[in-house]
Amino acid sequence: MAEASRTSAIAALRQALPASIALCRQALEASGGDLRDAHAYVVRQLGADYMRHTGVDAAQAAADLHATGHDVERAIARWRRQHPLPPFAAIAKGRPMAAELAAAEPGLQRFAHVLPGAQGVHELRLITHAVRFTETAYGFDYDVALRDPQTRVERLFASGLPALAALLQAQAIDEGMLRSLDAFDSCLLHSAIEAYL
């Protein structure tokens, strides 16, 4: 297949399906350049990726992906909303969780952010910032929130889930308070702030 026709075939596949260029190229090679077979190949790969993350069968994966236009990330987020894990099970699977806490002053928000770590060492960040620092308004400018004099980030560590449970209890945080990060609109929960800490 000539490079120009391969490029246009990749563009056609990506217009029809939210897939990476690498996956589209792989599909074209596996299908011998046949666009219909390449499309089916990409759909199968997206389905396999979705099944790996959710554990659903092929028929359910096909239906769920069809409902989201084959966008695996959207489908996984939707599936997780419909099938939430208990908080500690989610943390054990490497998913960060958070809880909103009472703020000491009006105009401030306070969060407990649990980040699962390598070798079972979990981090609890107690984050306080002005209410205006939402993900919607400051998602790409979270450094502004970190430079604000009212912003505070306290970092605590626990080795293993039992130690994390004890650490949360010491901070008056019940497991039932923990939610997916999607439940909160804070730019400091949704951004990679490690370099600033």
PyMOL commands that set and color helices and strands:
alter all, ss='L'
color gray80, all
select helices_A, chain A and resi 3-16+21-30+35-54+58-67+72-82+87-92+118-120+135-138+142-147+161-170+175-177+181-183+194-196
alter helices_A, ss='H'
color red, helices_A
select strands_A, chain A and resi 97-101+108-115+121-130+152-159+179-180
alter strands_A, ss='S'
color yellow, strands_A
deselect
rebuild
show_as cartoon
